[in-house]
């Protein structure tokens, strides 16, 4: 039963990767957010943040070393998180985590397509890739975090 569930999870992963209409869904859901450049920029920020959080979850689930079929792989995660992941794997017959990763992969693809669509509608003036823009935003946030808290958001008048 467990080995069959693993096979189903792999098939589901393949279908999510190859058949989920990420571009079409992204374009459809992005439409209401393309009328205003400010709203489009805010939407991009939200998408970047969502991509980061979903990637963190995917990375964690991909490190799960729950027993599958007749294997007992060496654990690499802290037992505090591996124990509940193993429990989830056992009650889902090994299907749970791979299925979630497959669904998150479809979501990641949708988010990437959303960024592409928004970039087409309001291209960046500096021709930076979305990843470079995200790095630039992260640098700005880090610089802002380094300012004294009572000066955050205030500009000095000359």
C-alpha contacts under 8 A as a table, 3 or more apart, distances in Angstrom:
res1	aa1	res2	aa2	distance
1	X	4	X	5.15
1	X	5	X	6.28
1	X	93	X	7.20
2	X	5	X	5.01
2	X	6	X	6.28
2	X	68	X	7.12
2	X	69	X	5.89
2	X	93	X	4.85
2	X	94	X	5.88
2	X	95	X	7.81
3	X	6	X	5.05
3	X	7	X	6.31
3	X	68	X	7.30
3	X	69	X	5.39
3	X	94	X	7.76
4	X	7	X	5.04
4	X	8	X	6.23
5	X	8	X	4.96
5	X	9	X	6.12
5	X	93	X	6.20
5	X	94	X	6.17
5	X	95	X	5.26
6	X	9	X	4.97
6	X	10	X	6.27
6	X	93	X	7.85
6	X	94	X	5.80
6	X	95	X	5.56
6	X	98	X	7.85
7	X	10	X	5.15
7	X	11	X	6.26
8	X	11	X	5.05
8	X	12	X	6.00
8	X	95	X	7.39
9	X	12	X	4.95
9	X	13	X	6.05
9	X	95	X	5.47
9	X	98	X	5.78
9	X	99	X	5.44
9	X	102	X	7.95
10	X	13	X	4.97
10	X	14	X	6.27
10	X	98	X	7.30
10	X	99	X	7.99
11	X	14	X	5.10
11	X	15	X	6.24
12	X	15	X	5.08
12	X	16	X	6.09
12	X	99	X	6.84
12	X	102	X	6.85
13	X	16	X	5.12
13	X	17	X	6.11
13	X	98	X	7.42
13	X	99	X	6.70
13	X	101	X	7.70
13	X	102	X	4.44
13	X	103	X	7.44
14	X	17	X	5.11
14	X	18	X	6.06
14	X	102	X	7.79
15	X	18	X	5.26
15	X	19	X	5.24
15	X	20	X	6.97
16	X	19	X	5.73
16	X	20	X	5.19
16	X	102	X	6.04
16	X	103	X	6.51
16	X	105	X	7.21
16	X	106	X	5.51
17	X	20	X	6.48
17	X	102	X	7.29
17	X	105	X	6.70
17	X	106	X	6.01
20	X	106	X	6.47
21	X	24	X	5.51
21	X	25	X	6.12
21	X	110	X	7.96
22	X	25	X	5.27
22	X	26	X	5.91
22	X	106	X	6.97
22	X	107	X	7.73
22	X	109	X	5.88
22	X	110	X	4.29
22	X	111	X	7.96
22	X	113	X	6.50
23	X	26	X	5.07
23	X	27	X	6.12
23	X	110	X	6.34
23	X	113	X	5.25
23	X	114	X	7.25
24	X	27	X	5.23
24	X	28	X	6.13
25	X	28	X	5.09
25	X	29	X	6.05
25	X	110	X	7.00
26	X	29	X	5.31
26	X	30	X	5.86
26	X	110	X	5.66
26	X	111	X	7.06
26	X	113	X	5.81
26	X	114	X	4.65
26	X	117	X	7.38
27	X	30	X	5.15
27	X	31	X	6.30
27	X	113	X	7.72
27	X	114	X	6.47
27	X	117	X	6.28
28	X	31	X	5.63
29	X	32	X	6.90
30	X	33	X	5.35
30	X	34	X	6.63
30	X	114	X	6.57
30	X	117	X	7.53
30	X	118	X	7.19
31	X	34	X	5.59
31	X	35	X	7.89
32	X	35	X	6.85
33	X	36	X	6.97
33	X	39	X	6.01
33	X	40	X	5.50
33	X	43	X	7.10
34	X	37	X	6.86
34	X	39	X	7.15
34	X	40	X	5.52
34	X	118	X	7.05
34	X	121	X	6.84
34	X	122	X	7.93
35	X	39	X	7.69
35	X	40	X	7.67
36	X	39	X	5.31
36	X	40	X	6.16
37	X	40	X	4.92
37	X	41	X	6.06
37	X	122	X	6.63
38	X	41	X	5.12
38	X	42	X	6.20
39	X	42	X	5.02
39	X	43	X	6.05
40	X	43	X	5.01
40	X	44	X	6.28
40	X	118	X	6.66
40	X	122	X	7.50
41	X	44	X	5.06
41	X	45	X	6.39
42	X	45	X	5.06
42	X	46	X	6.34
43	X	46	X	5.10
43	X	47	X	6.17
44	X	47	X	5.02
44	X	48	X	6.15
44	X	115	X	6.32
44	X	118	X	7.39
45	X	48	X	5.18
45	X	49	X	6.28
45	X	134	X	7.99
46	X	49	X	5.16
46	X	50	X	6.11
47	X	50	X	5.00
47	X	51	X	6.04
47	X	111	X	6.21
47	X	114	X	7.87
47	X	115	X	7.31
48	X	51	X	5.10
48	X	52	X	6.31
48	X	134	X	7.02
49	X	52	X	5.16
49	X	53	X	6.38
50	X	53	X	5.26
50	X	54	X	6.08
51	X	54	X	5.29
51	X	55	X	5.96
51	X	108	X	6.24
51	X	111	X	6.80
52	X	55	X	5.13
52	X	56	X	6.28
53	X	56	X	5.12
53	X	57	X	6.44
54	X	57	X	5.10
54	X	58	X	6.12
54	X	104	X	6.70
54	X	108	X	7.44
55	X	58	X	4.96
55	X	59	X	6.00
55	X	108	X	7.89
56	X	59	X	5.13
56	X	60	X	6.25
57	X	60	X	5.14
57	X	61	X	6.19
58	X	61	X	5.13
58	X	62	X	5.99
58	X	101	X	5.69
58	X	104	X	6.98
59	X	62	X	5.11
59	X	63	X	6.45
60	X	63	X	5.24
60	X	64	X	6.75
61	X	64	X	5.16
61	X	97	X	6.22
61	X	98	X	7.81
61	X	101	X	6.98
62	X	101	X	7.61
63	X	76	X	6.96
63	X	77	X	6.84
64	X	75	X	7.59
64	X	76	X	7.72
64	X	77	X	7.01
64	X	82	X	6.67
64	X	85	X	6.84
64	X	86	X	7.81
65	X	72	X	7.73
65	X	73	X	5.73
65	X	74	X	6.71
65	X	75	X	5.38
65	X	76	X	7.12
65	X	77	X	7.85
65	X	82	X	7.49
65	X	86	X	7.68
66	X	72	X	7.07
66	X	73	X	7.07
66	X	75	X	7.73
66	X	82	X	7.51
66	X	85	X	7.00
66	X	86	X	4.82
66	X	89	X	6.56
67	X	70	X	7.23
67	X	71	X	5.59
67	X	72	X	4.59
67	X	73	X	6.42
67	X	86	X	7.28
68	X	71	X	5.36
68	X	72	X	6.80
68	X	94	X	6.38
75	X	78	X	8.00
75	X	82	X	7.55
77	X	81	X	6.78
77	X	82	X	5.74
78	X	81	X	5.75
78	X	82	X	6.04
79	X	82	X	4.72
79	X	83	X	5.60
80	X	83	X	6.06
80	X	84	X	7.53
81	X	84	X	5.78
81	X	85	X	6.37
82	X	85	X	5.05
82	X	86	X	5.98
83	X	86	X	5.15
83	X	87	X	6.27
84	X	87	X	4.93
84	X	88	X	6.14
85	X	88	X	5.05
85	X	89	X	6.08
85	X	97	X	7.98
86	X	89	X	4.93
86	X	90	X	6.09
87	X	90	X	5.14
87	X	91	X	6.30
88	X	91	X	5.34
88	X	92	X	6.01
88	X	96	X	6.83
88	X	97	X	7.83
89	X	92	X	5.15
89	X	93	X	5.86
89	X	94	X	4.63
89	X	95	X	6.81
89	X	96	X	5.87
89	X	97	X	6.73
90	X	93	X	5.05
90	X	94	X	6.07
91	X	94	X	7.71
92	X	95	X	5.44
92	X	96	X	5.22
93	X	96	X	7.37
94	X	97	X	7.19
94	X	98	X	7.63
95	X	98	X	5.85
95	X	99	X	5.91
96	X	99	X	5.27
96	X	100	X	6.23
97	X	100	X	5.06
97	X	101	X	6.14
98	X	101	X	5.05
98	X	102	X	6.10
99	X	102	X	4.98
99	X	103	X	6.22
100	X	103	X	5.07
100	X	104	X	6.05
101	X	104	X	4.97
101	X	105	X	6.03
102	X	105	X	5.05
102	X	106	X	6.49
103	X	106	X	5.12
103	X	107	X	6.33
104	X	107	X	4.82
104	X	108	X	6.02
105	X	108	X	4.97
105	X	109	X	6.19
106	X	109	X	5.09
106	X	110	X	6.20
107	X	110	X	4.94
107	X	111	X	6.12
108	X	111	X	5.03
108	X	112	X	6.15
109	X	112	X	5.11
109	X	113	X	6.16
110	X	113	X	5.13
110	X	114	X	6.09
111	X	114	X	4.93
111	X	115	X	6.33
112	X	115	X	5.19
112	X	116	X	6.35
113	X	116	X	4.99
113	X	117	X	6.14
114	X	117	X	5.11
114	X	118	X	6.15
115	X	118	X	5.13
115	X	119	X	5.99
115	X	130	X	7.36
116	X	119	X	5.08
116	X	120	X	6.27
117	X	120	X	5.14
117	X	121	X	6.44
118	X	121	X	5.11
118	X	122	X	6.04
118	X	123	X	7.57
119	X	122	X	5.15
119	X	123	X	4.58
119	X	124	X	6.86
120	X	123	X	5.50
123	X	127	X	7.33
124	X	127	X	5.38
124	X	128	X	6.76
128	X	131	X	7.90
128	X	132	X	5.72
128	X	133	X	6.04
129	X	132	X	5.12
129	X	133	X	6.15
130	X	133	X	4.97
130	X	134	X	6.07
131	X	134	X	5.03
131	X	135	X	6.25
132	X	135	X	5.02
132	X	136	X	6.16
133	X	136	X	4.98
133	X	137	X	6.16
134	X	137	X	5.01
134	X	138	X	6.12
135	X	138	X	5.00
135	X	139	X	6.16
136	X	139	X	5.11
136	X	140	X	6.27
137	X	140	X	5.06
137	X	141	X	6.20
138	X	141	X	5.05
138	X	142	X	6.14
139	X	142	X	5.07
139	X	143	X	6.18
140	X	143	X	5.10
140	X	144	X	6.13
141	X	144	X	4.96
141	X	145	X	6.12
142	X	145	X	5.01
142	X	146	X	6.41
143	X	146	X	5.17
143	X	147	X	6.81
144	X	147	X	5.40
144	X	152	X	6.42
144	X	153	X	7.94
145	X	148	X	7.81
145	X	149	X	7.83
145	X	152	X	7.76
147	X	151	X	6.41
147	X	152	X	6.04
148	X	151	X	5.45
148	X	152	X	6.55
149	X	152	X	5.36
151	X	154	X	5.34
151	X	155	X	7.80
